[in-house]
Amino acid sequence: MSSNISLRVQKHRLALRDAGLRPIQIWVPNTQAPGFFEECRRQSALVARSDREDKELMSFLDDALADLDEA
């Protein structure tokens, strides 16, 4: 059974390579780690506060939204 799965995986990977893709490994944050949720909230609050205080950004976003409404 396991060899059948291995062959399917190998075939799939070869097809992806033939399509011009290559495998990569990336490291991502561990969402199960203690404090992850709190850190997300902290960073989100910083971004939200910064956005609220940036009048130029808000003007740009309002103009972009108006452009979408006209389209």
BELBELVEN-V433475 format. One record per helix or strand of 3 or more residues. SS is the DSSP state (A for helix, B for strand). FROM is the first residue (numbers start at 1). LEN is the number of residues. If there is no record, write none. Layout:
[[SS FROM LEN] [SS FROM LEN]]
This chain:
[[A 2 17] [A 36 18] [A 55 16]]
